[in-house]
Amino acid sequence: MVKYALQRNKPWPLMEKLIIKLLQLKMPNIDYTKSAHLQTVNKFFTAMDKYADALNPQWKEYNDIKSEMLASIGQSK
């Protein structure tokens, strides 16, 4: 979905809502002490950052959740 949004070079509000919902559902289940979970989170952020930087730099919900997740990673170390 991210690749498609970047190809068409337009923000995709419906995808953004789905991403936020997914993050809200999955965030409580992430074990920040597990390498596999951290790798998945890193890949996800890499893809979503490309989208946000190019098409919606003011995407507050994503930036808030990302900050919260990064804080959780920092606390688990």
OpenMM code with the backbone's topology and positions (N, CA, C; nanometers):
from openmm import Vec3, app, unit

residues = "MET VAL LYS TYR ALA LEU GLN ARG ASN LYS PRO TRP PRO LEU MET GLU LYS LEU ILE ILE LYS LEU LEU GLN LEU LYS MET PRO ASN ILE ASP TYR THR LYS SER ALA HIS LEU GLN THR VAL ASN LYS PHE PHE THR ALA MET ASP LYS TYR ALA ASP ALA LEU ASN PRO GLN TRP LYS GLU TYR ASN ASP ILE LYS SER GLU MET LEU ALA SER ILE GLY GLN SER LYS".split()
positions = [
    Vec3(0.0820, -0.1195, 0.0000),
    Vec3(0.0000, 0.0000, 0.0000),
    Vec3(0.0864, 0.1258, 0.0000),
    Vec3(0.1925, 0.1222, 0.0792),
    Vec3(0.2798, 0.2395, 0.0860),
    Vec3(0.3455, 0.2644, -0.0490),
    Vec3(0.3920, 0.1583, -0.1105),
    Vec3(0.4570, 0.1715, -0.2408),
    Vec3(0.3597, 0.2326, -0.3428),
    Vec3(0.2360, 0.1865, -0.3422),
    Vec3(0.1357, 0.2388, -0.4342),
    Vec3(0.1098, 0.3874, -0.4078),
    Vec3(0.0953, 0.4237, -0.2795),
    Vec3(0.0711, 0.5641, -0.2449),
    Vec3(0.1867, 0.6517, -0.2912),
    Vec3(0.3090, 0.6031, -0.2747),
    Vec3(0.4251, 0.6796, -0.3191),
    Vec3(0.4290, 0.6916, -0.4712),
    Vec3(0.3899, 0.5847, -0.5411),
    Vec3(0.3888, 0.5891, -0.6879),
    Vec3(0.2874, 0.6900, -0.7391),
    Vec3(0.1729, 0.6961, -0.6769),
    Vec3(0.0712, 0.7906, -0.7243),
    Vec3(0.0943, 0.9305, -0.6702),
    Vec3(0.1864, 0.9422, -0.5735),
    Vec3(0.2302, 1.0706, -0.5198),
    Vec3(0.1163, 1.1531, -0.4603),
    Vec3(0.0276, 1.0834, -0.3877),
    Vec3(-0.0844, 1.1500, -0.3209),
    Vec3(-0.1043, 1.0878, -0.1834),
    Vec3(-0.1369, 1.1683, -0.0833),
    Vec3(-0.1710, 1.1113, 0.0469),
    Vec3(-0.2904, 1.0168, 0.0326),
    Vec3(-0.2957, 0.9190, 0.1200),
    Vec3(-0.4022, 0.8198, 0.1153),
    Vec3(-0.4664, 0.8124, 0.2540),
    Vec3(-0.5642, 0.8987, 0.2824),
    Vec3(-0.6236, 0.9066, 0.4161),
    Vec3(-0.6821, 0.7747, 0.4673),
    Vec3(-0.7432, 0.6965, 0.3802),
    Vec3(-0.8000, 0.5696, 0.4256),
    Vec3(-0.6900, 0.4748, 0.4738),
    Vec3(-0.5787, 0.4675, 0.4015),
    Vec3(-0.4673, 0.3838, 0.4443),
    Vec3(-0.4127, 0.4349, 0.5775),
    Vec3(-0.4050, 0.5657, 0.5918),
    Vec3(-0.3539, 0.6226, 0.7157),
    Vec3(-0.4391, 0.5782, 0.8344),
    Vec3(-0.5698, 0.5820, 0.8180),
    Vec3(-0.6593, 0.5369, 0.9252),
    Vec3(-0.6371, 0.3894, 0.9576),
    Vec3(-0.6196, 0.3080, 0.8542),
    Vec3(-0.5947, 0.1653, 0.8755),
    Vec3(-0.4621, 0.1415, 0.9481),
    Vec3(-0.3604, 0.2156, 0.9121),
    Vec3(-0.2299, 0.2023, 0.9762),
    Vec3(-0.2394, 0.2381, 1.1247),
    Vec3(-0.3076, 0.3458, 1.1557),
    Vec3(-0.3235, 0.3866, 1.2956),
    Vec3(-0.3999, 0.2806, 1.3738),
    Vec3(-0.5055, 0.2279, 1.3145),
    Vec3(-0.5830, 0.1229, 1.3803),
    Vec3(-0.4961, -0.0009, 1.4051),
    Vec3(-0.4183, -0.0386, 1.3047),
    Vec3(-0.3285, -0.1533, 1.3177),
    Vec3(-0.2283, -0.1303, 1.4306),
    Vec3(-0.1691, -0.0148, 1.4335),
    Vec3(-0.0721, 0.0155, 1.5393),
    Vec3(-0.1373, 0.0120, 1.6772),
    Vec3(-0.2563, 0.0671, 1.6891),
    Vec3(-0.3259, 0.0679, 1.8176),
    Vec3(-0.3584, -0.0736, 1.8640),
    Vec3(-0.3907, -0.1615, 1.7696),
    Vec3(-0.4217, -0.2997, 1.8052),
    Vec3(-0.2973, -0.3809, 1.8398),
    Vec3(-0.1901, -0.3596, 1.7673),
    Vec3(-0.0703, -0.4420, 1.7824),
    Vec3(0.0276, -0.3912, 1.8867),
    Vec3(0.0255, -0.2620, 1.9137),
    Vec3(0.1225, -0.2038, 2.0056),
    Vec3(0.1291, -0.2740, 2.1418),
    Vec3(0.0167, -0.3052, 2.2036),
    Vec3(0.0241, -0.3706, 2.3348),
    Vec3(0.0881, -0.5099, 2.3300),
    Vec3(0.0916, -0.5729, 2.2134),
    Vec3(0.1444, -0.7091, 2.2020),
    Vec3(0.2916, -0.7145, 2.1643),
    Vec3(0.3521, -0.6012, 2.1413),
    Vec3(0.4926, -0.5994, 2.1001),
    Vec3(0.5820, -0.6161, 2.2226),
    Vec3(0.6722, -0.7133, 2.2126),
    Vec3(0.7714, -0.7348, 2.3182),
    Vec3(0.9004, -0.6685, 2.2721),
    Vec3(0.9301, -0.5532, 2.3294),
    Vec3(1.0441, -0.4740, 2.2847),
    Vec3(1.1787, -0.5352, 2.3247),
    Vec3(1.1756, -0.6454, 2.3988),
    Vec3(1.3005, -0.7133, 2.4340),
    Vec3(1.3365, -0.8216, 2.3328),
    Vec3(1.2458, -0.8519, 2.2416),
    Vec3(1.2702, -0.9561, 2.1416),
    Vec3(1.3240, -0.8949, 2.0128),
    Vec3(1.4329, -0.9505, 1.9662),
    Vec3(1.4988, -0.9016, 1.8450),
    Vec3(1.4051, -0.9072, 1.7242),
    Vec3(1.3300, -1.0155, 1.7097),
    Vec3(1.2403, -1.0304, 1.5941),
    Vec3(1.1339, -0.9198, 1.5937),
    Vec3(1.0825, -0.8867, 1.7098),
    Vec3(0.9817, -0.7802, 1.7187),
    Vec3(1.0438, -0.6459, 1.6814),
    Vec3(1.1642, -0.6212, 1.7298),
    Vec3(1.2310, -0.4947, 1.6990),
    Vec3(1.2621, -0.4827, 1.5506),
    Vec3(1.2999, -0.5929, 1.4872),
    Vec3(1.3269, -0.5913, 1.3438),
    Vec3(1.2001, -0.5589, 1.2658),
    Vec3(1.0895, -0.6176, 1.3058),
    Vec3(0.9616, -0.5914, 1.2401),
    Vec3(0.9213, -0.4454, 1.2568),
    Vec3(0.9343, -0.3937, 1.3771),
    Vec3(0.9010, -0.2537, 1.4039),
    Vec3(0.9899, -0.1617, 1.3197),
    Vec3(1.1178, -0.1935, 1.3115),
    Vec3(1.2113, -0.1124, 1.2329),
    Vec3(1.1740, -0.1118, 1.0844),
    Vec3(1.1404, -0.2284, 1.0290),
    Vec3(1.0995, -0.2358, 0.8882),
    Vec3(0.9724, -0.1553, 0.8647),
    Vec3(0.8796, -0.1676, 0.9574),
    Vec3(0.7534, -0.0951, 0.9453),
    Vec3(0.7780, 0.0563, 0.9463),
    Vec3(0.8580, 0.1034, 1.0432),
    Vec3(0.8877, 0.2464, 1.0509),
    Vec3(0.9609, 0.2955, 0.9270),
    Vec3(1.0498, 0.2153, 0.8746),
    Vec3(1.1234, 0.2545, 0.7543),
    Vec3(1.0264, 0.2809, 0.6393),
    Vec3(0.9317, 0.1890, 0.6193),
    Vec3(0.8335, 0.2055, 0.5112),
    Vec3(0.7406, 0.3234, 0.5378),
    Vec3(0.6899, 0.3330, 0.6591),
    Vec3(0.5936, 0.4381, 0.6898),
    Vec3(0.6589, 0.5760, 0.6939),
    Vec3(0.7853, 0.5829, 0.7342),
    Vec3(0.8552, 0.7117, 0.7339),
    Vec3(0.8705, 0.7650, 0.5917),
    Vec3(0.8945, 0.6757, 0.4959),
    Vec3(0.9032, 0.7184, 0.3555),
    Vec3(0.7717, 0.7827, 0.3124),
    Vec3(0.6619, 0.7179, 0.3482),
    Vec3(0.5293, 0.7709, 0.3147),
    Vec3(0.5071, 0.9049, 0.3843),
    Vec3(0.5267, 0.9063, 0.5154),
    Vec3(0.4987, 1.0278, 0.5924),
    Vec3(0.5864, 1.1446, 0.5467),
    Vec3(0.7133, 1.1189, 0.5267),
    Vec3(0.8040, 1.2267, 0.4848),
    Vec3(0.7644, 1.2841, 0.3492),
    Vec3(0.7250, 1.1973, 0.2570),
    Vec3(0.6936, 1.2420, 0.1208),
    Vec3(0.5528, 1.2984, 0.1066),
    Vec3(0.4566, 1.2384, 0.1754),
    Vec3(0.3174, 1.2718, 0.1462),
    Vec3(0.2378, 1.3331, 0.2613),
    Vec3(0.2833, 1.3139, 0.3837),
    Vec3(0.2071, 1.3691, 0.4958),
    Vec3(0.2982, 1.3930, 0.6160),
    Vec3(0.3888, 1.4898, 0.6060),
    Vec3(0.4817, 1.5151, 0.7155),
    Vec3(0.4132, 1.5612, 0.8452),
    Vec3(0.2922, 1.6092, 0.8355),
    Vec3(0.2189, 1.6566, 0.9535),
    Vec3(0.1231, 1.5505, 1.0096),
    Vec3(0.1473, 1.4245, 0.9794),
    Vec3(0.0598, 1.3150, 1.0217),
    Vec3(0.0774, 1.2923, 1.1719),
    Vec3(0.0020, 1.3656, 1.2502),
    Vec3(0.0175, 1.3687, 1.3949),
    Vec3(-0.0036, 1.2325, 1.4612),
    Vec3(-0.1055, 1.1603, 1.4222),
    Vec3(-0.1340, 1.0322, 1.4862),
    Vec3(-0.0167, 0.9357, 1.4713),
    Vec3(0.0390, 0.9299, 1.3521),
    Vec3(0.1529, 0.8418, 1.3282),
    Vec3(0.2739, 0.8878, 1.4094),
    Vec3(0.3017, 1.0163, 1.4052),
    Vec3(0.4169, 1.0686, 1.4789),
    Vec3(0.4029, 1.0439, 1.6287),
    Vec3(0.2822, 1.0570, 1.6825),
    Vec3(0.2585, 1.0328, 1.8251),
    Vec3(0.2812, 0.8862, 1.8603),
    Vec3(0.2242, 0.7963, 1.7804),
    Vec3(0.2396, 0.6535, 1.8081),
    Vec3(0.3851, 0.6111, 1.7917),
    Vec3(0.4506, 0.6622, 1.6900),
    Vec3(0.5921, 0.6291, 1.6694),
    Vec3(0.6745, 0.6749, 1.7895),
    Vec3(0.6504, 0.7948, 1.8374),
    Vec3(0.7225, 0.8452, 1.9546),
    Vec3(0.6992, 0.7567, 2.0766),
    Vec3(0.5760, 0.7156, 2.0947),
    Vec3(0.5416, 0.6285, 2.2070),
    Vec3(0.6130, 0.4933, 2.1957),
    Vec3(0.6159, 0.4385, 2.0759),
    Vec3(0.6829, 0.3102, 2.0560),
    Vec3(0.8341, 0.3239, 2.0756),
    Vec3(0.8925, 0.4289, 2.0251),
    Vec3(1.0363, 0.4499, 2.0433),
    Vec3(1.0708, 0.4679, 2.1922),
    Vec3(0.9850, 0.5341, 2.2661),
    Vec3(1.0052, 0.5476, 2.4098),
    Vec3(0.9992, 0.4117, 2.4786),
    Vec3(0.9079, 0.3266, 2.4346),
    Vec3(0.8970, 0.1921, 2.4918),
    Vec3(1.0216, 0.1091, 2.4621),
    Vec3(1.0750, 0.1262, 2.3431),
    Vec3(1.1987, 0.0550, 2.3080),
    Vec3(1.3115, 0.1020, 2.3996),
    Vec3(1.3214, 0.2321, 2.4188),
    Vec3(1.4249, 0.2876, 2.5063),
    Vec3(1.4126, 0.2405, 2.6494),
    Vec3(1.2913, 0.2229, 2.6977),
    Vec3(1.2682, 0.1788, 2.8359),
    Vec3(1.3009, 0.0308, 2.8540),
    Vec3(1.2914, -0.0467, 2.7453),
    Vec3(1.3137, -0.1915, 2.7581),
    Vec3(1.4617, -0.2282, 2.7571),
    Vec3(1.5474, -0.1331, 2.7267),
    Vec3(1.6913, -0.1623, 2.7214),
    Vec3(1.7550, -0.1496, 2.8561),
] * unit.nanometer
topology = app.Topology()
chain = topology.addChain("A")
for resn in residues:
    res = topology.addResidue(resn, chain)
    for name in ("N", "CA", "C"):
        topology.addAtom(name, app.Element.getBySymbol(name[0]), res)
